[in-house]
Structure formats: structure tokens, C-alpha cells
Amino acid sequence: MSMEELYAREPAGLYEVRTRKAGPKGRLPLTDEMLRKSPSGNIFGMTINAGMGWNPDDLAGGDVLIIGTQGGIRRDDGTTAAVGLHNGHFELGDLMRSAADELKAEGYVPHAAFVTDPCDGRSQGTTGMFDSLPYRNDAAIVMRRLMRSLPTRRAIIGVAACDKGLPAMMMALAGMHDRPVILTIRRRDTLADG
């Protein structure tokens, strides 16, 4: 294939990229003390939150991290856009969204992070089975790193399912003894769930 043939197949408007848009209305709730004593990352984080559509006037309520083992993608109507590695974590996004709505209603700024988990049923008969148990430790490390990456967090809510993601979440939350933590699991989940 020649370069001309390759580029002739480009869709119309491919290079018409929107690079500017009006920012959110309002002001960051900055104080003299915050500007003098807070790490610059705290203020930078507020600008990121406002840039992602959060009302700047509501950014001083306190940050809460919701971290989950969700996998797969659902459309707004509930249909599947992409399957997860197993169904044990597919619905966790709904639980996380409910928690975020409650936090926002109470004046907090919810943040969300994800570390999905594998299905050892899918990897049976392959070397992928050797990854099942080490995943728990690796995921717990990544979750703790994500938790620490929001230094302004006032609390952490862990949402997990399955016999790999749930222990990983429990280990990660146990390592966060400097803030309140909550563990939420799917009610029908069992440790035998693949």
C-alpha cells in the first residue's frame, strides 16, 4: 500500500480538531493560607477537577476517592458496550456512581479510580493461571499507589467483587490507616465467584 492510498482513506474532517472551549464558570475557592501552605499539587488538582466539569465553587468540600475493580463498559441504557473479564465486577460501576451521587449531595468531591481483575476461569489450561494469585498482591500495590496519588483525600471507598479483586481491595484499604475507609461488595458475591 502506498502512502497516497493510505492517506486517501482518511475520513473527512480528521484534522479539524477542537482545541479550545470556554472554561467552567465560577472561581476556585483559593485562600491566602492555601496558596502559602498547600502543596502546589492540591491547587493543580482543583484546576483539573474544574476542567473536567466540576463546579469550581464546589471544590472546597473535601475529596473522597472511590476505587473499584470494575471491568467492562456499559452504555447509559445499561446495554453492554464491552464485556469485562468476568461478570463478578460488571455492575460495580453502578455502585460507584451511587456513592459518587451521595458524596456530591453531601458537598464532597468524589474521585474515581479503577483496577480491574482477571478471571482465572478464562485462563484455565494456560500459563495465565499463574497470574491469578500474584494479581492480588500486584493489584493491592497499584490500588495503594492510586489512593496515595490523591493526597487531599478525606476518605476512601473501596468497591470490589470476586476472589481476587476483593482481597486485593481489602489489603489496599488496610494499608490506608491515615484516613477513614469503607469496603463495599456486591451483596450476591461469593468468594467462589470466578
The 8 nearest C-alpha neighbors of each residue, nearest first, counted from 0:
[[1, 4, 5, 2, 3, 6, 7, 8],
 [0, 2, 4, 3, 5, 6, 7, 8],
 [1, 3, 5, 4, 6, 0, 7, 8],
 [2, 4, 1, 6, 5, 7, 0, 8],
 [5, 3, 7, 1, 2, 6, 0, 8],
 [4, 6, 2, 3, 7, 8, 1, 0],
 [5, 7, 8, 3, 9, 4, 2, 1],
 [6, 8, 4, 9, 5, 3, 2, 10],
 [9, 7, 6, 5, 10, 4, 3, 11],
 [10, 8, 6, 7, 11, 13, 5, 12],
 [9, 11, 13, 12, 8, 7, 14, 6],
 [10, 12, 13, 9, 14, 15, 8, 7],
 [11, 13, 15, 14, 10, 16, 9, 17],
 [14, 12, 11, 15, 10, 9, 16, 8],
 [13, 15, 12, 16, 11, 10, 17, 9],
 [16, 14, 12, 13, 17, 11, 18, 10],
 [15, 17, 14, 18, 13, 12, 19, 20],
 [18, 16, 19, 15, 20, 14, 13, 12],
 [17, 19, 16, 20, 15, 21, 14, 22],
 [20, 18, 17, 21, 22, 16, 50, 15],
 [19, 21, 22, 18, 17, 23, 50, 16],
 [20, 22, 23, 19, 24, 50, 18, 52],
 [21, 23, 20, 24, 50, 49, 52, 19],
 [22, 24, 25, 49, 52, 21, 54, 50],
 [23, 25, 22, 26, 55, 54, 21, 56],
 [26, 24, 55, 56, 23, 54, 27, 28],
 [27, 25, 55, 56, 28, 24, 29, 54],
 [26, 28, 55, 29, 56, 25, 58, 45],
 [29, 27, 56, 59, 26, 30, 58, 55],
 [30, 28, 27, 33, 34, 31, 42, 26],
 [31, 29, 33, 32, 34, 28, 35, 27],
 [30, 32, 34, 33, 35, 29, 36, 37],
 [31, 33, 35, 30, 34, 36, 37, 29],
 [34, 32, 37, 30, 36, 35, 31, 29],
 [33, 35, 31, 32, 36, 37, 30, 29],
 [34, 36, 32, 33, 37, 31, 38, 30],
 [37, 35, 33, 32, 34, 38, 31, 39],
 [36, 38, 33, 34, 39, 35, 41, 32],
 [39, 37, 40, 41, 36, 42, 34, 33],
 [38, 40, 41, 42, 43, 37, 34, 44],
 [39, 41, 43, 38, 42, 44, 37, 45],
 [42, 40, 44, 39, 43, 38, 45, 37],
 [41, 43, 45, 44, 39, 40, 46, 38],
 [42, 44, 40, 46, 45, 41, 39, 47],
 [45, 43, 47, 41, 42, 46, 40, 48],
 [44, 46, 48, 42, 47, 43, 49, 41],
 [45, 47, 49, 43, 44, 48, 50, 42],
 [46, 48, 50, 44, 45, 49, 51, 43],
 [47, 49, 45, 51, 50, 46, 53, 44],
 [50, 48, 53, 46, 52, 51, 55, 47],
 [49, 51, 47, 48, 52, 46, 22, 23],
 [52, 50, 48, 49, 53, 47, 46, 23],
 [51, 53, 49, 50, 54, 23, 48, 55],
 [54, 52, 49, 48, 51, 55, 50, 57],
 [53, 55, 56, 57, 49, 52, 25, 23],
 [56, 54, 27, 57, 49, 26, 25, 58],
 [55, 57, 54, 58, 25, 26, 27, 28],
 [58, 56, 55, 54, 59, 60, 106, 53],
 [57, 59, 55, 60, 56, 108, 45, 28],
 [58, 60, 61, 57, 28, 56, 107, 108],
 [61, 59, 107, 106, 58, 57, 108, 62],
 [60, 62, 107, 59, 108, 153, 63, 152],
 [61, 63, 108, 152, 153, 107, 109, 151],
 [64, 62, 109, 154, 152, 153, 155, 110],
 [65, 63, 110, 155, 111, 109, 66, 156],
 [64, 66, 156, 111, 155, 110, 157, 112],
 [67, 65, 112, 157, 113, 111, 158, 64],
 [68, 66, 158, 113, 69, 159, 157, 114],
 [67, 69, 115, 114, 159, 113, 164, 116],
 [70, 68, 88, 91, 115, 67, 89, 92],
 [71, 69, 83, 115, 89, 88, 68, 84],
 [83, 70, 72, 82, 81, 89, 73, 69],
 [73, 71, 81, 80, 79, 82, 74, 70],
 [74, 72, 79, 80, 77, 78, 75, 71],
 [73, 75, 77, 76, 78, 80, 79, 72],
 [74, 76, 77, 73, 78, 79, 72, 80],
 [75, 77, 74, 78, 73, 79, 80, 72],
 [78, 76, 74, 75, 73, 79, 80, 72],
 [79, 77, 74, 73, 76, 80, 75, 72],
 [78, 80, 73, 81, 74, 72, 82, 77],
 [79, 81, 73, 72, 74, 78, 82, 71],
 [82, 80, 72, 71, 79, 83, 73, 70],
 [81, 83, 71, 79, 72, 84, 80, 70],
 [71, 84, 82, 70, 85, 89, 86, 81],
 [83, 85, 118, 117, 82, 70, 86, 71],
 [86, 84, 83, 87, 118, 88, 193, 89],
 [85, 87, 89, 88, 83, 84, 90, 82],
 [88, 86, 85, 161, 160, 89, 192, 193],
 [87, 89, 69, 86, 91, 160, 90, 70],
 [88, 90, 86, 70, 91, 69, 71, 87],
 [91, 89, 92, 88, 93, 94, 69, 87],
 [90, 92, 94, 69, 93, 88, 89, 95],
 [91, 93, 95, 94, 90, 96, 69, 89],
 [92, 94, 96, 91, 95, 90, 97, 98],
 [95, 93, 91, 97, 92, 96, 98, 90],
 [94, 96, 92, 98, 97, 93, 99, 91],
 [95, 97, 99, 93, 98, 94, 92, 100],
 [98, 96, 100, 94, 99, 95, 93, 101],
 [97, 99, 95, 101, 96, 100, 102, 94],
 [100, 98, 96, 102, 97, 109, 101, 103],
 [99, 101, 97, 103, 98, 102, 96, 104],
 [102, 100, 104, 98, 103, 99, 97, 105],
 [101, 103, 99, 105, 107, 104, 100, 98],
 [102, 104, 106, 107, 100, 105, 101, 108],
 [103, 105, 101, 102, 106, 100, 107, 99],
 [106, 104, 102, 103, 107, 101, 60, 100],
 [105, 107, 103, 60, 104, 102, 108, 57],
 [108, 106, 60, 61, 103, 102, 105, 62],
 [107, 109, 62, 61, 103, 63, 60, 58],
 [110, 108, 63, 99, 64, 62, 107, 102],
 [109, 111, 64, 65, 63, 108, 112, 62],
 [112, 110, 65, 66, 64, 109, 113, 67],
 [113, 111, 66, 65, 67, 110, 114, 145],
 [112, 114, 67, 66, 68, 115, 69, 111],
 [115, 113, 68, 67, 116, 138, 142, 112],
 [114, 116, 68, 70, 69, 113, 117, 164],
 [115, 117, 164, 68, 114, 163, 118, 70],
 [118, 116, 84, 119, 131, 115, 85, 163],
 [119, 117, 120, 121, 85, 84, 193, 122],
 [118, 120, 122, 121, 128, 131, 123, 117],
 [121, 119, 118, 123, 122, 193, 128, 85],
 [122, 120, 119, 118, 123, 84, 117, 85],
 [121, 123, 119, 127, 128, 120, 125, 124],
 [124, 122, 120, 125, 121, 128, 119, 127],
 [123, 125, 122, 126, 128, 127, 121, 120],
 [126, 124, 127, 123, 122, 128, 129, 121],
 [125, 127, 128, 129, 124, 122, 130, 123],
 [126, 128, 122, 125, 129, 130, 131, 123],
 [129, 127, 126, 130, 122, 131, 119, 123],
 [128, 130, 127, 126, 131, 132, 133, 125],
 [131, 129, 128, 127, 133, 134, 132, 126],
 [130, 132, 134, 128, 129, 133, 119, 117],
 [131, 133, 134, 135, 130, 129, 163, 136],
 [134, 132, 135, 130, 136, 131, 137, 129],
 [135, 133, 137, 132, 131, 136, 138, 130],
 [136, 134, 167, 138, 133, 137, 163, 132],
 [135, 137, 139, 138, 134, 133, 140, 167],
 [136, 138, 134, 140, 139, 135, 133, 141],
 [137, 139, 141, 135, 140, 136, 134, 167],
 [140, 138, 167, 171, 142, 136, 137, 141],
 [139, 141, 143, 137, 138, 142, 144, 136],
 [142, 140, 144, 138, 143, 139, 145, 137],
 [141, 143, 139, 145, 144, 140, 138, 171],
 [144, 142, 146, 140, 171, 145, 141, 139],
 [143, 145, 141, 147, 142, 146, 148, 140],
 [146, 144, 148, 142, 143, 147, 141, 149],
 [145, 147, 143, 144, 148, 149, 142, 64],
 [146, 148, 144, 149, 145, 150, 143, 152],
 [149, 147, 145, 146, 150, 144, 143, 151],
 [148, 150, 147, 151, 152, 146, 145, 64],
 [149, 151, 152, 147, 148, 146, 41, 153],
 [152, 150, 149, 62, 153, 41, 61, 63],
 [153, 151, 62, 63, 150, 154, 149, 64],
 [152, 154, 63, 62, 178, 61, 151, 155],
 [155, 153, 179, 63, 178, 152, 180, 64],
 [156, 154, 180, 64, 63, 65, 181, 157],
 [155, 157, 65, 181, 180, 182, 64, 66],
 [156, 158, 182, 66, 67, 65, 183, 181],
 [159, 157, 67, 183, 184, 182, 66, 156],
 [160, 158, 165, 184, 68, 67, 164, 157],
 [159, 161, 165, 88, 184, 164, 87, 185],
 [162, 160, 163, 164, 192, 165, 87, 190],
 [161, 163, 190, 165, 164, 192, 166, 191],
 [162, 164, 161, 135, 165, 166, 167, 116],
 [165, 163, 167, 161, 116, 166, 160, 159],
 [164, 166, 159, 168, 160, 167, 163, 161],
 [167, 165, 169, 168, 164, 163, 170, 135],
 [166, 168, 139, 135, 164, 170, 165, 169],
 [169, 167, 171, 165, 166, 170, 172, 164],
 [168, 170, 166, 172, 167, 171, 173, 165],
 [171, 169, 173, 167, 168, 172, 139, 166],
 [172, 170, 139, 168, 143, 174, 173, 169],
 [171, 173, 169, 175, 174, 170, 168, 180],
 [174, 172, 170, 171, 175, 169, 176, 180],
 [173, 175, 172, 171, 176, 170, 143, 177],
 [176, 174, 172, 173, 177, 178, 171, 143],
 [175, 177, 178, 174, 173, 179, 172, 180],
 [176, 178, 175, 179, 174, 154, 180, 153],
 [179, 177, 154, 176, 175, 153, 180, 155],
 [180, 178, 154, 155, 181, 177, 153, 176],
 [179, 181, 155, 154, 156, 178, 172, 182],
 [180, 182, 156, 157, 155, 183, 179, 154],
 [183, 181, 157, 156, 158, 184, 180, 169],
 [184, 182, 158, 157, 181, 159, 185, 156],
 [185, 183, 159, 160, 158, 186, 182, 188],
 [184, 186, 188, 187, 160, 183, 159, 91],
 [187, 185, 188, 184, 189, 183, 160, 159],
 [186, 188, 185, 189, 184, 87, 160, 192],
 [189, 187, 185, 186, 160, 192, 161, 190],
 [190, 188, 191, 192, 187, 161, 162, 160],
 [189, 191, 162, 192, 161, 188, 193, 160],
 [190, 192, 189, 193, 162, 161, 188, 163],
 [193, 191, 189, 190, 161, 162, 188, 87],
 [192, 118, 120, 191, 161, 119, 85, 87]]
